[in-house]
Amino acid sequence: MRPTPMGLSSPWPFSIFEFAVNMFRTLPPSSNPTGAEFDPEEDEPTLEAAWPHLQLVYEFFLRFLESPDFQPNIAKKYIDQKFVLQLLELFDSEDPRERDFLKTTLHRIYGKFLGLRAYIRKQINNIFYRFIYETEHHNGIAELLEILGSIINGFALPLKEEHKIFLLKVLLPLHKVKSLSVYHPQLAYCVVQFLEKDSTLTEPVVMALLKYWPKTHSPKEVMFLNELEEILDVIEPSEFVKIMEPLFRQLAKCVSSPHFQVAERALYYWNNEYIMSLISDNAAKILPIMFPSLYRNSKTHWNKTIHGLIYNALKLFMEMNQKLFDDCTQQFKAEKLKEKLKMKEREEAWVKIENLAKANPQYAVCSQASTMSLPVAVETDGPLFEDVQMLRKTVNEEARQAQKDLKKDRPLVRRKSELPQDLHTKSALEAHGRADELVPQDGR
């Protein structure tokens, strides 16, 4: 065999050098330098012009890694930390086909080179830190999270402190970034994997989600609600007790959201049997938190679908604990009466002020220049039911009607626009064969 540029005739350095010299390159400037949120449903990715050539090299290297004759003890001389660092830099490629091959390649290297595992995790952490706190722009976050999901799944128990810190200091702050929608499914999977490994992490995770909860970005709120339901699906009852009050205070706000998708997604929690069993065990704490929000919006929310979902939730609460439901109704009624009395006192105070003003000799002069009107009490809670029996009847009737509508379940996704597509890009992506199909699935 002819000597390679590394000065060796062995196939090991030759194969690795061939991959490195073809792949490790400076990526072109981003077509989206401002870091605006990439929408996979609307925006088309920028494809690598040299992909036919690059694809052959990726396929060759993957087969090299998966060869029965591959010996990590020999290859580790050439696949070292510098090699891994250059490989990770390529994850910022805008071509999703290249990122797919990179994902499979890095995962195979992680599985075969035990000495590089800690280094790979550390460098992925550094990419995330730069993404969160500096650039807010990186094309490969979803792929890196997908690799981490597989890595987390293999963590031994009990979890090391290093791994817990990674969850709390790296994964959870990723929820803050404006481009969350691009990688949220992979991020949520990683978080849930951690909670399945160690349930004691539930409280800090949920409290962090509530801390980062979006204030003005409704589609992002829907994503948070999706993730929160996935967490509740695996939560231990003992951990649920610790977080239920702040959690349901946030859900009460979501039910009151004027954005109907946020309210709708929150109310779908009442269709989850496991969540309902958790609520049933802790109804004495949860119902007083949720009742005011549910009752107000059953009358005042602009979207009729929300009315039906609210009545369904109220009906489930009523069947869960009739006495508690009646007590909450009476308590809400009493608080409403207190508010009306306060409003009346406020109006009377304004009347006194107006009468004192009229007694002033200058009143006639000033009243010609401006007019003074008393504040008007605005009813925001809808008509108050006179008794509990009427509320029960209304809830049952409305919930029965809502059940018919619930059967026509709609997916909670935005409708794709009819914008024209680049046919070349579309056909290139459709023709792409996934990298993991080239290698055995049991290779780790």
C-alpha positions as semicolon CSV with decimal commas, in nm:
position;residue;x (nm);y (nm);z (nm)
1;M;0,000;0,000;0,000
2;R;0,127;0,348;-0,085
3;P;0,224;0,550;0,228
4;T;-0,044;0,791;0,342
5;P;0,007;1,160;0,425
6;M;0,041;1,045;0,785
7;G;0,348;0,851;0,689
8;L;0,191;0,509;0,747
9;S;0,075;0,233;0,517
10;S;-0,192;0,110;0,761
11;P;-0,559;0,148;0,654
12;W;-0,645;0,307;0,989
13;P;-0,477;0,645;0,943
14;F;-0,557;0,643;0,571
15;S;-0,932;0,601;0,627
16;I;-0,946;0,860;0,904
17;F;-0,728;1,104;0,709
18;E;-0,951;1,064;0,403
19;F;-1,256;1,152;0,612
20;A;-1,086;1,446;0,783
21;V;-0,944;1,604;0,468
22;N;-1,281;1,588;0,291
23;M;-1,509;1,685;0,580
24;F;-1,330;1,926;0,810
25;R;-1,378;2,261;0,644
26;T;-1,487;2,614;0,720
27;L;-1,864;2,633;0,687
28;P;-2,006;2,908;0,464
29;P;-2,159;3,215;0,632
30;S;-2,507;3,159;0,767
31;S;-2,793;3,247;0,535
32;N;-2,974;3,365;0,848
33;P;-2,712;3,569;1,038
34;T;-2,965;3,757;1,251
35;G;-3,073;3,435;1,420
36;A;-3,443;3,469;1,340
37;E;-3,648;3,168;1,438
38;F;-3,634;2,895;1,174
39;D;-3,977;2,753;1,100
40;P;-3,950;2,397;0,961
41;E;-4,302;2,427;0,818
42;E;-4,234;2,746;0,625
43;D;-3,859;2,791;0,570
44;E;-3,649;2,579;0,336
45;P;-3,299;2,477;0,448
46;T;-2,988;2,575;0,254
47;L;-2,846;2,260;0,095
48;E;-2,473;2,189;0,059
49;A;-2,371;2,214;-0,308
50;A;-2,103;1,944;-0,269
51;W;-2,337;1,698;-0,098
52;P;-2,308;1,411;-0,357
53;H;-1,934;1,401;-0,281
54;L;-1,970;1,450;0,096
55;Q;-2,237;1,181;0,121
56;L;-2,000;0,917;-0,020
57;V;-1,735;1,009;0,237
58;Y;-1,985;0,994;0,526
59;E;-2,116;0,655;0,410
60;F;-1,761;0,521;0,375
61;F;-1,661;0,640;0,723
62;L;-1,975;0,499;0,888
63;R;-1,910;0,160;0,731
64;F;-1,549;0,187;0,847
65;L;-1,664;0,248;1,207
66;E;-1,909;-0,043;1,189
67;S;-1,667;-0,287;1,028
68;P;-1,624;-0,615;1,224
69;D;-1,247;-0,558;1,199
70;F;-1,265;-0,210;1,354
71;Q;-1,043;-0,188;1,663
72;P;-1,097;0,119;1,884
73;N;-0,764;0,060;2,062
74;I;-0,578;0,124;1,735
75;A;-0,814;0,391;1,598
76;K;-0,796;0,602;1,917
77;K;-0,452;0,723;1,806
78;Y;-0,622;0,905;1,520
79;I;-0,978;0,967;1,642
80;D;-0,879;1,192;1,929
81;Q;-1,010;1,505;2,103
82;K;-0,905;1,731;1,815
83;F;-1,091;1,507;1,569
84;V;-1,407;1,516;1,784
85;L;-1,390;1,894;1,822
86;Q;-1,370;1,943;1,445
87;L;-1,658;1,699;1,399
88;L;-1,874;1,893;1,645
89;E;-1,806;2,219;1,461
90;L;-1,973;2,071;1,152
91;F;-2,304;2,039;1,340
92;D;-2,365;2,405;1,254
93;S;-2,409;2,304;0,888
94;E;-2,735;2,430;0,739
95;D;-2,789;2,109;0,538
96;P;-3,011;1,872;0,743
97;R;-2,875;1,572;0,549
98;E;-2,522;1,642;0,669
99;R;-2,639;1,693;1,028
100;D;-2,818;1,358;1,010
101;F;-2,497;1,179;0,911
102;L;-2,299;1,372;1,173
103;K;-2,547;1,265;1,440
104;T;-2,503;0,897;1,355
105;T;-2,125;0,929;1,322
106;L;-2,080;1,102;1,658
107;H;-2,310;0,853;1,828
108;R;-2,101;0,562;1,694
109;I;-1,779;0,730;1,812
110;Y;-1,932;0,790;2,157
111;G;-2,028;0,423;2,181
112;K;-1,690;0,282;2,072
113;F;-1,441;0,521;2,236
114;L;-1,496;0,511;2,612
115;G;-1,210;0,751;2,677
116;L;-1,375;1,023;2,467
117;R;-1,720;1,011;2,628
118;A;-1,661;1,271;2,900
119;Y;-1,488;1,500;2,649
120;I;-1,776;1,472;2,400
121;R;-2,030;1,559;2,671
122;K;-1,818;1,853;2,785
123;Q;-1,785;1,996;2,434
124;I;-2,159;1,956;2,370
125;N;-2,215;2,148;2,695
126;N;-1,990;2,427;2,566
127;I;-2,190;2,447;2,241
128;F;-2,511;2,477;2,443
129;Y;-2,364;2,745;2,670
130;R;-2,256;2,956;2,372
131;F;-2,596;2,905;2,212
132;I;-2,790;3,007;2,526
133;Y;-2,582;3,298;2,651
134;E;-2,400;3,434;2,345
135;T;-2,518;3,357;1,992
136;E;-2,873;3,214;2,020
137;H;-2,800;3,068;1,678
138;H;-2,687;2,714;1,597
139;N;-2,825;2,475;1,338
140;G;-2,746;2,147;1,511
141;I;-2,908;2,180;1,855
142;A;-3,187;1,931;1,774
143;E;-2,939;1,668;1,650
144;L;-2,711;1,712;1,953
145;L;-3,010;1,675;2,184
146;E;-3,113;1,360;1,998
147;I;-2,769;1,211;2,065
148;L;-2,794;1,315;2,431
149;G;-3,135;1,152;2,460
150;S;-2,974;0,819;2,373
151;I;-2,680;0,887;2,607
152;I;-2,908;0,981;2,900
153;N;-3,108;0,664;2,843
154;G;-2,790;0,466;2,914
155;F;-2,685;0,651;3,231
156;A;-2,626;0,419;3,526
157;L;-2,812;0,464;3,855
158;P;-2,777;0,645;4,083
159;L;-2,713;0,946;3,861
160;K;-2,380;1,121;3,904
161;E;-2,382;1,478;4,032
162;E;-2,226;1,585;3,700
163;H;-2,534;1,460;3,515
164;K;-2,777;1,635;3,750
165;I;-2,589;1,963;3,703
166;F;-2,609;1,913;3,326
167;L;-2,988;1,885;3,351
168;L;-3,034;2,188;3,577
169;K;-2,769;2,420;3,434
170;V;-2,767;2,330;3,064
171;L;-3,085;2,154;2,950
172;L;-3,338;2,363;3,144
173;P;-3,196;2,705;3,037
174;L;-3,241;2,590;2,675
175;H;-3,612;2,663;2,731
176;K;-3,530;3,037;2,735
177;V;-3,410;3,062;2,375
178;K;-3,650;3,215;2,123
179;S;-3,591;2,937;1,867
180;L;-3,718;2,669;2,109
181;S;-3,967;2,532;1,854
182;V;-3,682;2,396;1,637
183;Y;-3,556;2,152;1,901
184;H;-3,828;2,130;2,168
185;P;-3,937;1,766;2,107
186;Q;-3,579;1,645;2,156
187;L;-3,531;1,868;2,461
188;A;-3,853;1,746;2,624
189;Y;-3,748;1,385;2,563
190;C;-3,413;1,445;2,740
191;V;-3,584;1,607;3,040
192;V;-3,837;1,324;3,076
193;Q;-3,555;1,067;3,049
194;F;-3,385;1,229;3,348
195;L;-3,706;1,222;3,554
196;E;-3,761;0,856;3,474
197;K;-3,409;0,789;3,601
198;D;-3,444;0,998;3,919
199;S;-3,787;1,117;4,036
200;T;-3,634;1,348;4,300
201;L;-3,538;1,585;4,017
202;T;-3,905;1,654;3,943
203;E;-3,944;1,953;4,176
204;P;-3,642;2,155;4,050
205;V;-3,735;2,075;3,689
206;V;-4,099;2,186;3,721
207;M;-4,003;2,497;3,919
208;A;-3,751;2,588;3,647
209;L;-4,018;2,547;3,377
210;L;-4,250;2,776;3,574
211;K;-3,964;3,025;3,610
212;Y;-3,900;3,028;3,233
213;W;-4,271;3,024;3,144
214;P;-4,336;3,248;2,839
215;K;-4,517;3,573;2,912
216;T;-4,601;3,693;2,561
217;H;-4,526;3,400;2,326
218;S;-4,841;3,187;2,305
219;P;-4,707;2,913;2,071
220;K;-4,419;2,869;2,316
221;E;-4,671;2,836;2,601
222;V;-4,835;2,548;2,414
223;M;-4,494;2,378;2,391
224;F;-4,442;2,420;2,766
225;L;-4,787;2,271;2,832
226;N;-4,703;1,973;2,608
227;E;-4,379;1,912;2,797
228;L;-4,545;1,955;3,134
229;E;-4,801;1,687;3,049
230;E;-4,520;1,450;2,949
231;I;-4,360;1,516;3,289
232;L;-4,688;1,456;3,472
233;D;-4,726;1,125;3,288
234;V;-4,414;0,992;3,464
235;I;-4,435;1,183;3,794
236;E;-4,448;1,000;4,127
237;P;-4,746;1,090;4,352
238;S;-4,506;1,189;4,632
239;E;-4,333;1,436;4,396
240;F;-4,662;1,568;4,258
241;V;-4,761;1,690;4,605
242;K;-4,452;1,914;4,616
243;I;-4,527;2,101;4,294
244;M;-4,905;2,088;4,257
245;E;-4,990;2,432;4,399
246;P;-4,754;2,647;4,186
247;L;-4,825;2,421;3,889
248;F;-5,203;2,462;3,905
249;R;-5,174;2,835;3,968
250;Q;-4,998;2,851;3,632
251;L;-5,259;2,625;3,473
252;A;-5,532;2,855;3,605
253;K;-5,360;3,145;3,424
254;C;-5,341;2,936;3,106
255;V;-5,713;2,855;3,124
256;S;-5,776;3,231;3,140
257;S;-5,552;3,301;2,840
258;P;-5,724;3,491;2,557
259;H;-5,523;3,277;2,313
260;F;-5,760;2,985;2,263
261;Q;-5,486;2,729;2,184
262;V;-5,321;2,793;2,521
263;A;-5,651;2,759;2,709
264;E;-5,747;2,455;2,502
265;R;-5,414;2,278;2,562
266;A;-5,435;2,342;2,938
267;L;-5,791;2,207;2,955
268;Y;-5,688;1,889;2,769
269;Y;-5,509;1,789;3,091
270;W;-5,853;1,688;3,219
271;N;-5,865;1,418;2,948
272;N;-5,555;1,247;3,091
273;E;-5,655;0,963;3,323
274;Y;-5,331;0,956;3,524
275;I;-5,337;1,332;3,580
276;M;-5,700;1,307;3,687
277;S;-5,609;1,040;3,942
278;L;-5,342;1,272;4,085
279;I;-5,592;1,560;4,096
280;S;-5,852;1,338;4,263
281;D;-5,609;1,247;4,543
282;N;-5,533;1,616;4,604
283;A;-5,864;1,780;4,511
284;A;-5,887;1,973;4,840
285;K;-5,580;2,178;4,737
286;I;-5,632;2,193;4,360
287;L;-6,003;2,272;4,321
288;P;-5,992;2,600;4,522
289;I;-5,706;2,714;4,294
290;M;-5,877;2,620;3,968
291;F;-6,243;2,695;4,042
292;P;-6,240;3,078;4,008
293;S;-6,059;3,062;3,674
294;L;-6,282;2,785;3,540
295;Y;-6,603;2,956;3,650
296;R;-6,516;3,302;3,515
297;N;-6,410;3,172;3,175
298;S;-6,709;2,942;3,141
299;K;-6,907;3,260;3,074
300;T;-6,663;3,519;2,948
301;H;-6,410;3,343;2,720
302;W;-6,462;3,448;2,359
303;N;-6,413;3,096;2,217
304;K;-6,713;2,861;2,243
305;T;-6,494;2,548;2,230
306;I;-6,327;2,662;2,552
307;H;-6,669;2,687;2,720
308;G;-6,734;2,319;2,651
309;L;-6,392;2,210;2,776
310;I;-6,435;2,416;3,093
311;Y;-6,775;2,263;3,167
312;N;-6,621;1,920;3,114
313;A;-6,349;2,003;3,372
314;L;-6,608;2,141;3,616
315;K;-6,818;1,827;3,576
316;L;-6,518;1,606;3,654
317;F;-6,443;1,814;3,964
318;M;-6,808;1,792;4,070
319;E;-6,813;1,413;4,035
320;M;-6,482;1,389;4,217
321;N;-6,597;1,559;4,538
322;Q;-6,950;1,700;4,544
323;K;-6,921;1,864;4,888
324;L;-6,590;2,033;4,806
325;F;-6,733;2,158;4,476
326;D;-7,034;2,308;4,658
327;D;-6,804;2,469;4,916
328;C;-6,593;2,627;4,641
329;T;-6,909;2,757;4,473
330;Q;-7,028;2,921;4,794
331;Q;-6,683;3,059;4,870
332;F;-6,654;3,207;4,522
333;K;-7,000;3,360;4,560
334;A;-6,902;3,513;4,896
335;E;-6,581;3,659;4,752
336;K;-6,775;3,800;4,459
337;L;-7,017;3,972;4,697
338;K;-6,722;4,119;4,888
339;E;-6,585;4,259;4,563
340;K;-6,922;4,418;4,484
341;L;-6,935;4,576;4,830
342;K;-6,585;4,717;4,781
343;M;-6,686;4,856;4,444
344;K;-6,994;5,013;4,596
345;E;-6,786;5,176;4,872
346;R;-6,546;5,308;4,609
347;E;-6,831;5,460;4,408
348;E;-6,974;5,622;4,721
349;A;-6,631;5,770;4,799
350;W;-6,618;5,919;4,449
351;V;-6,966;6,067;4,499
352;K;-6,848;6,236;4,823
353;I;-6,546;6,376;4,641
354;E;-6,769;6,507;4,362
355;N;-7,005;6,673;4,613
356;L;-6,711;6,841;4,788
357;A;-6,592;6,964;4,450
358;K;-6,937;7,106;4,371
359;A;-6,925;7,305;4,696
360;N;-6,619;7,489;4,567
361;P;-6,705;7,835;4,418
362;Q;-6,478;7,763;4,121
363;Y;-6,671;7,445;4,032
364;A;-6,895;7,614;3,776
365;V;-6,594;7,755;3,590
366;C;-6,404;7,427;3,588
367;S;-6,704;7,213;3,496
368;Q;-6,742;7,404;3,169
369;A;-6,384;7,316;3,071
370;S;-6,406;6,948;3,161
371;T;-6,663;6,690;3,253
372;M;-6,626;6,444;3,539
373;S;-6,775;6,096;3,526
374;L;-6,794;5,833;3,795
375;P;-6,610;5,505;3,740
376;V;-6,838;5,232;3,615
377;A;-6,828;4,890;3,774
378;V;-6,759;4,636;3,502
379;E;-6,883;4,283;3,553
380;T;-6,606;4,045;3,447
381;D;-6,721;3,717;3,593
382;G;-7,050;3,667;3,415
383;P;-7,382;3,621;3,592
384;L;-7,346;3,461;3,934
385;F;-7,556;3,152;3,991
386;E;-7,808;3,206;4,268
387;D;-7,767;2,858;4,411
388;V;-7,557;2,548;4,388
389;Q;-7,832;2,336;4,234
390;M;-7,853;2,560;3,928
391;L;-7,476;2,544;3,882
392;R;-7,483;2,164;3,899
393;K;-7,756;2,147;3,638
394;T;-7,580;2,388;3,403
395;V;-7,246;2,208;3,435
396;N;-7,403;1,870;3,357
397;E;-7,592;2,000;3,052
398;E;-7,300;2,192;2,907
399;A;-7,052;1,910;2,972
400;R;-7,280;1,662;2,794
401;Q;-7,286;1,887;2,489
402;A;-6,910;1,938;2,507
403;Q;-6,846;1,563;2,503
404;K;-6,985;1,547;2,150
405;D;-6,741;1,813;2,037
406;L;-6,446;1,650;2,214
407;K;-6,486;1,341;1,995
408;K;-6,391;1,560;1,701
409;D;-6,037;1,600;1,828
410;R;-5,816;1,842;1,638
411;P;-5,437;1,834;1,626
412;L;-5,275;2,128;1,804
413;V;-5,053;2,239;1,516
414;R;-5,041;2,550;1,308
415;R;-5,184;2,520;0,960
416;K;-4,921;2,515;0,689
417;S;-4,938;2,800;0,443
418;E;-4,968;2,752;0,069
419;L;-4,636;2,919;-0,008
420;P;-4,461;2,774;-0,318
421;Q;-4,178;2,532;-0,247
422;D;-3,837;2,499;-0,407
423;L;-3,883;2,171;-0,598
424;H;-3,508;2,098;-0,608
425;T;-3,480;2,130;-0,230
426;K;-3,792;1,922;-0,175
427;S;-3,677;1,637;-0,402
428;A;-3,324;1,640;-0,252
429;L;-3,457;1,602;0,101
430;E;-3,705;1,331;-0,001
431;A;-3,427;1,134;-0,171
432;H;-3,206;1,146;0,140
433;G;-3,169;0,808;0,309
434;R;-3,125;0,830;0,685
435;A;-2,771;0,765;0,801
436;D;-2,873;0,514;1,068
437;E;-3,017;0,290;0,796
438;L;-2,666;0,227;0,665
439;V;-2,540;0,064;0,984
440;P;-2,669;-0,208;1,218
441;Q;-2,913;-0,079;1,478
442;D;-2,744;-0,268;1,763
443;G;-2,420;-0,079;1,717
444;R;-2,380;0,151;2,015
